[in-house]
């Protein structure tokens, strides 16, 4: 049991960081396609969709890297929690309005991801973030294990 308590928090932190790094890279590679995914939610004005597409992937990348490197973990986790709450609200809004859109989470184009699946995935990421915040005693400023 002590091995689980010792390594599970690090595994969750690194996994969550890796997910956000992985999610950011295709959005950074094709910001116009990601802006189209953001626009499909019909929440932001035209300019807002492009601004979100320009900023959000880099925020995901930086926060993911901070989690993986174990530097400023609480700050990164709080930002990720806020992003996940925003993603959950946007997906719930799209579902409630009957929009049949791809979430734009991990890839642009290709097979469409169900909004319900994306919503469940974001709830899981929010739970992982809560675990990271729970087990991170202080805002780590070094890369110690």
Buried (B, 14 or more C-beta within 10 A) or exposed (E): EEEEEEEEBEEBBBBBBBBBBEBBBBBBEBBEBBBBBBBBBEBBEEEEBBBBBBEBBEBBBBBBBBBBBBBBBBEBBBBBBEBBEBBBEBBEBBBEEEEEBBBBBBBBEEEEBEBEEBBEBBBEBBEBBBBBBEBBEEEBEEEEE
